[in-house]
Amino acid sequence: MSVTLVGPPHHRRAAAAGKRQHGFLAGLAAGWRGLRLAGSAVLTAVGAALPFAVVAAVFAGAAYAGRRRLRRLLRRGSRPTTAE
Protein backbone atom coordinates (compact mmCIF):
# COMPACT_ATOMS: atom_id res chain seq x y z
CA MET A 1 0.00 0.00 0.00
CA SER A 2 1.34 3.46 -0.83
CA VAL A 3 0.15 7.02 -0.34
CA THR A 4 0.98 9.94 -2.61
CA LEU A 5 0.45 13.47 -1.32
CA VAL A 6 -0.10 16.12 -3.96
CA GLY A 7 -0.31 19.84 -3.25
CA PRO A 8 -2.56 22.36 -4.99
CA PRO A 9 -1.91 22.79 -8.73
CA HIS A 10 -0.36 26.25 -8.46
CA HIS A 11 2.33 24.94 -6.08
CA ARG A 12 3.23 22.13 -8.47
CA ARG A 13 3.59 24.52 -11.37
CA ALA A 14 5.83 26.88 -9.39
CA ALA A 15 8.02 24.03 -8.18
CA ALA A 16 8.25 22.53 -11.66
CA ALA A 17 9.20 25.85 -13.24
CA GLY A 18 12.02 26.40 -10.74
CA LYS A 19 12.55 29.93 -12.02
CA ARG A 20 13.68 32.55 -9.58
CA GLN A 21 12.99 36.13 -10.47
CA HIS A 22 15.61 38.79 -9.94
CA GLY A 23 15.50 42.54 -10.13
CA PHE A 24 13.86 45.49 -8.47
CA LEU A 25 10.25 44.31 -8.78
CA ALA A 26 11.08 40.83 -7.50
CA GLY A 27 12.86 42.38 -4.51
CA LEU A 28 9.96 44.72 -3.91
CA ALA A 29 7.50 41.82 -4.00
CA ALA A 30 9.66 39.79 -1.61
CA GLY A 31 9.96 42.76 0.76
CA TRP A 32 6.21 43.32 0.70
CA ARG A 33 5.59 39.63 1.49
CA GLY A 34 8.09 39.86 4.36
CA LEU A 35 6.41 42.98 5.74
CA ARG A 36 3.00 41.30 5.58
CA LEU A 37 4.31 38.21 7.35
CA ALA A 38 6.03 40.29 10.05
CA GLY A 39 2.90 42.40 10.55
CA SER A 40 0.79 39.27 10.77
CA ALA A 41 3.14 37.80 13.38
CA VAL A 42 3.07 40.98 15.47
CA LEU A 43 -0.72 41.24 15.33
CA THR A 44 -1.03 37.57 16.24
CA ALA A 45 1.23 38.08 19.27
CA VAL A 46 -0.72 41.17 20.35
CA GLY A 47 -4.00 39.31 19.96
CA ALA A 48 -2.69 36.43 22.05
CA ALA A 49 -1.36 38.73 24.80
CA LEU A 50 -4.34 41.10 24.94
CA PRO A 51 -6.59 39.01 27.25
CA PHE A 52 -3.72 38.63 29.72
CA ALA A 53 -2.96 42.35 29.55
CA VAL A 54 -6.59 43.22 30.32
CA VAL A 55 -6.61 40.95 33.38
CA ALA A 56 -3.26 42.37 34.54
CA ALA A 57 -4.57 45.93 34.10
CA VAL A 58 -7.64 45.17 36.22
CA PHE A 59 -5.49 43.72 39.01
CA ALA A 60 -3.03 46.64 38.77
CA GLY A 61 -5.89 49.15 38.99
CA ALA A 62 -7.34 47.39 42.03
CA ALA A 63 -3.92 47.30 43.71
CA TYR A 64 -3.35 50.99 42.99
CA ALA A 65 -6.76 51.95 44.40
CA GLY A 66 -6.21 49.78 47.47
CA ARG A 67 -2.80 51.30 48.07
CA ARG A 68 -4.18 54.84 47.87
CA ARG A 69 -7.01 53.96 50.25
CA LEU A 70 -4.57 52.37 52.72
CA ARG A 71 -2.29 55.41 52.61
CA ARG A 72 -5.25 57.71 53.24
CA LEU A 73 -6.36 55.64 56.22
CA LEU A 74 -2.84 55.53 57.67
CA ARG A 75 -2.45 59.30 57.33
CA ARG A 76 -5.68 59.91 59.24
CA GLY A 77 -4.56 57.71 62.12
CA SER A 78 -1.10 59.27 62.47
CA ARG A 79 -2.19 62.90 62.97
CA PRO A 80 -0.93 64.38 66.21
CA THR A 81 -3.62 65.24 68.70
CA THR A 82 -3.76 68.75 70.08
CA ALA A 83 -3.77 69.24 73.81
CA GLU A 84 -6.54 71.48 75.01
MMTF fields as JSON, N, C-alpha, C and O atoms, coordinates in Angstrom:
{
  "mmtfVersion": "1.0.0",
  "mmtfProducer": "UNKNOWN",
  "numBonds": 335,
  "numAtoms": 336,
  "numGroups": 84,
  "numChains": 1,
  "numModels": 1,
  "chainsPerModel": [1],
  "groupsPerChain": [84],
  "chainIdList": ["A"],
  "bondAtomList": [4, 2, 8, 6, 12, 10, 16, 14, 20, 18, 24, 22, 28, 26, 32, 30, 36, 34, 40, 38, 44, 42, 48, 46, 52, 50, 56, 54, 60, 58, 64, 62, 68, 66, 72, 70, 76, 74, 80, 78, 84, 82, 88, 86, 92, 90, 96, 94, 100, 98, 104, 102, 108, 106, 112, 110, 116, 114, 120, 118, 124, 122, 128, 126, 132, 130, 136, 134, 140, 138, 144, 142, 148, 146, 152, 150, 156, 154, 160, 158, 164, 162, 168, 166, 172, 170, 176, 174, 180, 178, 184, 182, 188, 186, 192, 190, 196, 194, 200, 198, 204, 202, 208, 206, 212, 210, 216, 214, 220, 218, 224, 222, 228, 226, 232, 230, 236, 234, 240, 238, 244, 242, 248, 246, 252, 250, 256, 254, 260, 258, 264, 262, 268, 266, 272, 270, 276, 274, 280, 278, 284, 282, 288, 286, 292, 290, 296, 294, 300, 298, 304, 302, 308, 306, 312, 310, 316, 314, 320, 318, 324, 322, 328, 326, 332, 330],
  "bondOrderList": [1, 1, 1, 1, 1, 1, 1, 1, 1, 1, 1, 1, 1, 1, 1, 1, 1, 1, 1, 1, 1, 1, 1, 1, 1, 1, 1, 1, 1, 1, 1, 1, 1, 1, 1, 1, 1, 1, 1, 1, 1, 1, 1, 1, 1, 1, 1, 1, 1, 1, 1, 1, 1, 1, 1, 1, 1, 1, 1, 1, 1, 1, 1, 1, 1, 1, 1, 1, 1, 1, 1, 1, 1, 1, 1, 1, 1, 1, 1, 1, 1, 1, 1],
  "groupList": [{"groupName": "MET", "atomNameList": ["N", "CA", "C", "O"], "elementList": ["N", "C", "C", "O"], "formalChargeList": [0, 0, 0, 0], "bondAtomList": [1, 0, 2, 1, 3, 2], "bondOrderList": [1, 1, 2], "singleLetterCode": "M", "chemCompType": "L-PEPTIDE LINKING"}, {"groupName": "SER", "atomNameList": ["N", "CA", "C", "O"], "elementList": ["N", "C", "C", "O"], "formalChargeList": [0, 0, 0, 0], "bondAtomList": [1, 0, 2, 1, 3, 2], "bondOrderList": [1, 1, 2], "singleLetterCode": "S", "chemCompType": "L-PEPTIDE LINKING"}, {"groupName": "VAL", "atomNameList": ["N", "CA", "C", "O"], "elementList": ["N", "C", "C", "O"], "formalChargeList": [0, 0, 0, 0], "bondAtomList": [1, 0, 2, 1, 3, 2], "bondOrderList": [1, 1, 2], "singleLetterCode": "V", "chemCompType": "L-PEPTIDE LINKING"}, {"groupName": "THR", "atomNameList": ["N", "CA", "C", "O"], "elementList": ["N", "C", "C", "O"], "formalChargeList": [0, 0, 0, 0], "bondAtomList": [1, 0, 2, 1, 3, 2], "bondOrderList": [1, 1, 2], "singleLetterCode": "T", "chemCompType": "L-PEPTIDE LINKING"}, {"groupName": "LEU", "atomNameList": ["N", "CA", "C", "O"], "elementList": ["N", "C", "C", "O"], "formalChargeList": [0, 0, 0, 0], "bondAtomList": [1, 0, 2, 1, 3, 2], "bondOrderList": [1, 1, 2], "singleLetterCode": "L", "chemCompType": "L-PEPTIDE LINKING"}, {"groupName": "GLY", "atomNameList": ["N", "CA", "C", "O"], "elementList": ["N", "C", "C", "O"], "formalChargeList": [0, 0, 0, 0], "bondAtomList": [1, 0, 2, 1, 3, 2], "bondOrderList": [1, 1, 2], "singleLetterCode": "G", "chemCompType": "PEPTIDE LINKING"}, {"groupName": "PRO", "atomNameList": ["N", "CA", "C", "O"], "elementList": ["N", "C", "C", "O"], "formalChargeList": [0, 0, 0, 0], "bondAtomList": [1, 0, 2, 1, 3, 2], "bondOrderList": [1, 1, 2], "singleLetterCode": "P", "chemCompType": "L-PEPTIDE LINKING"}, {"groupName": "HIS", "atomNameList": ["N", "CA", "C", "O"], "elementList": ["N", "C", "C", "O"], "formalChargeList": [0, 0, 0, 0], "bondAtomList": [1, 0, 2, 1, 3, 2], "bondOrderList": [1, 1, 2], "singleLetterCode": "H", "chemCompType": "L-PEPTIDE LINKING"}, {"groupName": "ARG", "atomNameList": ["N", "CA", "C", "O"], "elementList": ["N", "C", "C", "O"], "formalChargeList": [0, 0, 0, 0], "bondAtomList": [1, 0, 2, 1, 3, 2], "bondOrderList": [1, 1, 2], "singleLetterCode": "R", "chemCompType": "L-PEPTIDE LINKING"}, {"groupName": "ALA", "atomNameList": ["N", "CA", "C", "O"], "elementList": ["N", "C", "C", "O"], "formalChargeList": [0, 0, 0, 0], "bondAtomList": [1, 0, 2, 1, 3, 2], "bondOrderList": [1, 1, 2], "singleLetterCode": "A", "chemCompType": "L-PEPTIDE LINKING"}, {"groupName": "LYS", "atomNameList": ["N", "CA", "C", "O"], "elementList": ["N", "C", "C", "O"], "formalChargeList": [0, 0, 0, 0], "bondAtomList": [1, 0, 2, 1, 3, 2], "bondOrderList": [1, 1, 2], "singleLetterCode": "K", "chemCompType": "L-PEPTIDE LINKING"}, {"groupName": "GLN", "atomNameList": ["N", "CA", "C", "O"], "elementList": ["N", "C", "C", "O"], "formalChargeList": [0, 0, 0, 0], "bondAtomList": [1, 0, 2, 1, 3, 2], "bondOrderList": [1, 1, 2], "singleLetterCode": "Q", "chemCompType": "L-PEPTIDE LINKING"}, {"groupName": "PHE", "atomNameList": ["N", "CA", "C", "O"], "elementList": ["N", "C", "C", "O"], "formalChargeList": [0, 0, 0, 0], "bondAtomList": [1, 0, 2, 1, 3, 2], "bondOrderList": [1, 1, 2], "singleLetterCode": "F", "chemCompType": "L-PEPTIDE LINKING"}, {"groupName": "TRP", "atomNameList": ["N", "CA", "C", "O"], "elementList": ["N", "C", "C", "O"], "formalChargeList": [0, 0, 0, 0], "bondAtomList": [1, 0, 2, 1, 3, 2], "bondOrderList": [1, 1, 2], "singleLetterCode": "W", "chemCompType": "L-PEPTIDE LINKING"}, {"groupName": "TYR", "atomNameList": ["N", "CA", "C", "O"], "elementList": ["N", "C", "C", "O"], "formalChargeList": [0, 0, 0, 0], "bondAtomList": [1, 0, 2, 1, 3, 2], "bondOrderList": [1, 1, 2], "singleLetterCode": "Y", "chemCompType": "L-PEPTIDE LINKING"}, {"groupName": "GLU", "atomNameList": ["N", "CA", "C", "O"], "elementList": ["N", "C", "C", "O"], "formalChargeList": [0, 0, 0, 0], "bondAtomList": [1, 0, 2, 1, 3, 2], "bondOrderList": [1, 1, 2], "singleLetterCode": "E", "chemCompType": "L-PEPTIDE LINKING"}],
  "groupTypeList": [0, 1, 2, 3, 4, 2, 5, 6, 6, 7, 7, 8, 8, 9, 9, 9, 9, 5, 10, 8, 11, 7, 5, 12, 4, 9, 5, 4, 9, 9, 5, 13, 8, 5, 4, 8, 4, 9, 5, 1, 9, 2, 4, 3, 9, 2, 5, 9, 9, 4, 6, 12, 9, 2, 2, 9, 9, 2, 12, 9, 5, 9, 9, 14, 9, 5, 8, 8, 8, 4, 8, 8, 4, 4, 8, 8, 5, 1, 8, 6, 3, 3, 9, 15],
  "groupIdList": [1, 2, 3, 4, 5, 6, 7, 8, 9, 10, 11, 12, 13, 14, 15, 16, 17, 18, 19, 20, 21, 22, 23, 24, 25, 26, 27, 28, 29, 30, 31, 32, 33, 34, 35, 36, 37, 38, 39, 40, 41, 42, 43, 44, 45, 46, 47, 48, 49, 50, 51, 52, 53, 54, 55, 56, 57, 58, 59, 60, 61, 62, 63, 64, 65, 66, 67, 68, 69, 70, 71, 72, 73, 74, 75, 76, 77, 78, 79, 80, 81, 82, 83, 84],
  "secStructList": [7, 7, 7, 7, 7, 7, 7, 7, 2, 2, 2, 2, 2, 2, 2, 2, 2, 7, 7, 7, 7, 7, 1, 2, 2, 2, 2, 2, 2, 2, 2, 2, 2, 2, 2, 2, 2, 2, 2, 2, 2, 2, 2, 2, 2, 2, 2, 2, 2, 2, 2, 2, 2, 2, 2, 2, 2, 2, 2, 2, 2, 2, 2, 2, 2, 2, 2, 2, 2, 2, 2, 2, 2, 2, 2, 2, 2, 6, 7, 7, 7, 7, 7, 7],
  "xCoordList": [0.858, 0.0, 0.9, 1.902, 0.556, 1.342, 0.406, -0.736, 0.913, 0.145, 0.954, 2.149, 0.326, 0.975, 0.263, -0.943, 1.01, 0.448, 0.766, 1.913, -0.259, -0.096, -0.652, -1.782, 0.135, -0.31, -1.232, -1.514, -1.706, -2.559, -1.815, -0.584, -2.543, -1.915, -0.948, 0.085, -1.255, -0.362, 0.989, 1.991, 1.052, 2.33, 3.163, 4.384, 2.498, 3.231, 3.819, 4.945, 3.08, 3.593, 4.791, 5.775, 4.722, 5.828, 7.065, 8.178, 6.885, 8.024, 8.609, 9.826, 7.765, 8.247, 8.998, 9.989, 8.542, 9.196, 10.59, 11.544, 10.721, 12.023, 12.683, 13.867, 11.975, 12.553, 12.53, 11.53, 13.622, 13.682, 13.786, 14.583, 12.963, 12.987, 13.995, 14.181, 14.628, 15.606, 15.225, 14.464, 15.746, 15.499, 14.736, 14.386, 14.493, 13.858, 12.458, 12.124, 11.63, 10.248, 10.171, 9.312, 11.057, 11.08, 11.484, 10.915, 12.456, 12.863, 11.763, 11.544, 11.073, 9.963, 8.848, 8.28, 8.538, 7.498, 7.92, 7.101, 9.174, 9.658, 9.629, 9.263, 10.012, 9.962, 8.544, 8.296, 7.617, 6.211, 5.672, 4.961, 6.011, 5.592, 6.18, 5.495, 7.449, 8.085, 7.43, 7.24, 7.084, 6.41, 5.042, 4.656, 4.312, 2.997, 3.122, 2.332, 4.119, 4.314, 4.714, 4.223, 5.608, 6.028, 4.853, 4.665, 4.072, 2.897, 1.892, 1.297, 1.705, 0.792, 1.289, 0.492, 2.585, 3.142, 2.975, 2.632, 3.213, 3.071, 1.62, 1.337, 0.701, -0.716, -1.205, -2.055, -0.677, -1.033, -0.548, -1.277, 0.679, 1.228, 0.428, 0.145, 0.068, -0.724, -2.097, -2.591, -2.701, -4.001, -3.944, -4.884, -2.835, -2.694, -2.429, -2.88, -1.712, -1.359, -2.451, -2.47, -3.343, -4.344, -5.228, -5.432, -5.757, -6.586, -5.802, -6.34, -4.54, -3.716, -3.431, -3.401, -3.223, -2.961, -4.18, -4.034, -5.366, -6.589, -6.732, -7.036, -6.515, -6.612, -5.551, -5.842, -4.335, -3.261, -3.594, -3.299, -4.202, -4.572, -5.651, -5.616, -6.596, -7.645, -7.026, -7.346, -6.138, -5.486, -4.602, -4.567, -3.891, -3.032, -3.876, -3.494, -5.011, -5.894, -6.453, -6.546, -6.825, -7.336, -6.247, -6.51, -5.032, -3.92, -3.598, -3.326, -3.628, -3.348, -4.409, -4.078, -5.68, -6.758, -6.665, -6.873, -6.36, -6.213, -5.047, -5.136, -3.965, -2.797, -3.11, -2.725, -3.809, -4.18, -5.108, -4.962, -6.071, -7.007, -6.268, -6.546, -5.34, -4.573, -3.716, -3.631, -3.091, -2.285, -3.15, -2.752, -4.345, -5.246, -5.664, -5.717, -5.957, -6.357, -5.201, -5.412, -4.0, -2.844, -2.511, -2.082, -2.708, -2.454, -3.44, -3.063, -4.674, -5.684, -5.341, -5.523, -4.855, -4.56, -3.281, -3.097, -2.396, -1.097, -1.044, 0.026, -2.182, -2.19, -1.957, -2.534, -1.123, -0.933, -2.181, -2.853, -2.47, -3.622, -3.194, -2.063, -4.084, -3.759, -4.227, -5.328, -3.4, -3.769, -4.599, -4.239, -5.684, -6.542, -6.417, -7.068],
  "yCoordList": [-1.174, 0.0, 1.232, 1.265, 2.233, 3.461, 4.661, 4.568, 5.781, 7.021, 8.093, 8.238, 8.835, 9.936, 11.22, 11.353, 12.168, 13.474, 14.463, 14.59, 15.16, 16.116, 17.447, 17.513, 18.517, 19.844, 20.444, 19.825, 21.672, 22.359, 22.559, 22.592, 22.689, 22.79, 23.959, 23.818, 25.104, 26.254, 26.024, 26.566, 25.249, 24.939, 24.007, 24.147, 23.061, 22.13, 22.85, 22.563, 23.775, 24.518, 25.367, 25.423, 26.032, 26.884, 26.055, 26.467, 24.895, 24.031, 23.444, 23.299, 23.113, 22.534, 23.573, 23.248, 24.802, 25.845, 26.108, 26.222, 26.207, 26.396, 27.719, 27.895, 28.635, 29.933, 30.868, 30.976, 31.518, 32.55, 33.891, 34.073, 34.809, 36.127, 37.001, 36.887, 37.852, 38.789, 40.189, 40.356, 41.174, 42.54, 43.318, 42.806, 44.569, 45.486, 45.033, 44.995, 44.689, 44.312, 43.012, 42.866, 42.075, 40.832, 41.121, 40.55, 41.999, 42.384, 43.125, 42.92, 43.988, 44.724, 43.769, 43.913, 42.805, 41.824, 40.988, 40.715, 40.581, 39.794, 40.617, 40.107, 41.879, 42.763, 42.971, 42.976, 43.142, 43.324, 42.074, 42.177, 40.872, 39.632, 39.521, 39.102, 39.895, 39.859, 40.809, 40.464, 42.004, 42.982, 42.461, 42.602, 41.863, 41.301, 40.176, 40.089, 39.313, 38.214, 38.731, 38.236, 39.73, 40.293, 40.988, 40.839, 41.738, 42.4, 41.395, 41.59, 40.328, 39.275, 38.631, 38.349, 38.399, 37.798, 38.728, 38.277, 40.016, 40.983, 41.069, 41.056, 41.156, 41.237, 39.96, 40.014, 38.819, 37.567, 37.565, 37.152, 38.026, 38.08, 39.052, 38.751, 40.201, 41.174, 40.588, 40.743, 39.925, 39.308, 38.214, 38.036, 37.484, 36.428, 37.016, 36.455, 38.127, 38.727, 39.64, 39.908, 40.116, 41.095, 40.623, 41.402, 39.422, 39.013, 39.027, 39.405, 38.616, 38.627, 40.058, 40.34, 40.956, 42.354, 43.005, 43.814, 42.665, 43.223, 42.758, 43.557, 41.477, 40.951, 41.598, 41.968, 41.736, 42.369, 43.831, 44.321, 44.529, 45.933, 46.051, 46.979, 45.138, 45.167, 44.96, 45.688, 43.966, 43.719, 44.897, 45.258, 45.496, 46.643, 47.834, 48.535, 48.065, 49.154, 48.932, 49.87, 47.694, 47.388, 47.563, 48.077, 47.141, 47.295, 48.768, 49.183, 49.549, 50.986, 51.665, 52.469, 51.349, 51.952, 51.512, 52.324, 50.255, 49.777, 50.433, 50.741, 50.646, 51.304, 52.748, 53.215, 53.449, 54.839, 54.905, 55.768, 53.978, 53.964, 53.66, 54.286, 52.719, 52.366, 53.542, 53.816, 54.227, 55.408, 56.479, 57.093, 56.696, 57.707, 57.347, 58.207, 56.074, 55.637, 55.75, 56.117, 55.443, 55.53, 56.986, 57.279, 57.884, 59.304, 59.859, 60.672, 59.444, 59.913, 59.465, 60.234, 58.26, 57.714, 58.253, 58.139, 58.83, 59.269, 60.777, 61.308, 61.463, 62.9, 63.132, 62.439, 64.092, 64.378, 65.016, 65.823, 64.661, 65.245, 66.531, 66.648, 67.474, 68.751, 68.722, 68.256, 69.214, 69.245, 70.495, 71.592, 70.316, 71.48, 71.931, 72.896],
  "zCoordList": [0.0, 0.0, 0.0, 0.714, -0.786, -0.828, -0.861, -1.31, -0.379, -0.341, -1.043, -0.784, -1.918, -2.612, -2.238, -2.447, -1.683, -1.317, -2.421, -2.849, -2.875, -3.959, -3.494, -3.01, -3.638, -3.248, -4.29, -5.316, -4.015, -4.99, -6.317, -6.337, -7.403, -8.733, -8.873, -9.527, -8.28, -8.464, -7.79, -8.255, -6.723, -6.08, -6.958, -7.041, -7.61, -8.468, -9.657, -10.063, -10.217, -11.372, -10.98, -11.717, -9.823, -9.386, -9.097, -9.424, -8.491, -8.185, -9.463, -9.578, -10.408, -11.66, -12.482, -13.136, -12.456, -13.244, -12.701, -13.471, -11.358, -10.74, -11.077, -10.789, -11.664, -12.021, -10.822, -10.112, -10.621, -9.584, -10.301, -11.221, -9.852, -10.465, -9.747, -8.536, -10.482, -9.936, -10.391, -11.344, -9.719, -10.126, -9.071, -8.007, -9.408, -8.468, -8.088, -6.903, -9.074, -8.777, -7.982, -7.113, -8.273, -7.501, -6.057, -5.127, -5.867, -4.513, -3.781, -2.587, -4.512, -3.914, -3.493, -2.41, -4.338, -4.003, -2.8, -1.924, -2.745, -1.608, -0.322, 0.737, -0.414, 0.756, 1.245, 2.45, 0.328, 0.696, 1.386, 2.386, 0.849, 1.494, 2.895, 3.828, 3.043, 4.356, 5.34, 6.506, 4.88, 5.741, 6.167, 7.327, 5.239, 5.578, 6.591, 7.531, 6.401, 7.346, 8.726, 9.741, 8.767, 10.053, 10.742, 11.95, 9.983, 10.553, 11.074, 12.134, 10.332, 10.767, 12.059, 12.954, 12.165, 13.375, 14.574, 15.667, 14.375, 15.47, 15.92, 17.118, 14.966, 15.326, 16.002, 16.89, 15.589, 16.243, 17.688, 18.59, 17.906, 19.267, 20.138, 21.298, 19.595, 20.354, 20.681, 21.797, 19.721, 19.963, 21.02, 21.794, 21.046, 22.052, 23.433, 24.432, 23.513, 24.8, 25.352, 26.554, 24.52, 24.941, 26.096, 27.028, 26.097, 27.248, 28.567, 29.607, 28.518, 29.724, 30.172, 31.37, 29.219, 29.55, 30.198, 31.115, 29.738, 30.322, 31.773, 32.659, 32.006, 33.375, 34.265, 35.402, 33.761, 34.537, 34.833, 35.923, 33.879, 34.099, 35.172, 35.98, 35.192, 36.216, 37.601, 38.541, 37.726, 39.005, 39.417, 40.593, 38.467, 38.771, 39.232, 40.17, 38.586, 38.994, 40.389, 41.181, 40.693, 42.03, 43.084, 44.171, 42.766, 43.711, 43.934, 45.061, 42.874, 42.991, 43.852, 44.722, 43.617, 44.403, 45.862, 46.764, 46.101, 47.472, 48.189, 49.378, 47.477, 48.071, 48.448, 49.519, 47.563, 47.87, 49.072, 49.938, 49.115, 50.245, 51.55, 52.573, 51.529, 52.716, 53.18, 54.377, 52.246, 52.614, 53.27, 54.26, 52.706, 53.243, 54.672, 55.551, 54.885, 56.224, 57.214, 58.369, 56.78, 57.67, 58.017, 59.133, 57.064, 57.332, 58.345, 59.189, 58.281, 59.236, 60.633, 61.576, 60.806, 62.119, 62.718, 63.93, 61.944, 62.47, 62.765, 63.065, 62.683, 62.967, 64.459, 65.297, 64.781, 66.207, 66.816, 66.174, 68.01, 68.696, 69.38, 69.851, 69.43, 70.077, 71.519, 71.814, 72.402, 73.815, 74.06, 73.633, 74.735, 75.009, 76.426, 76.827]
}
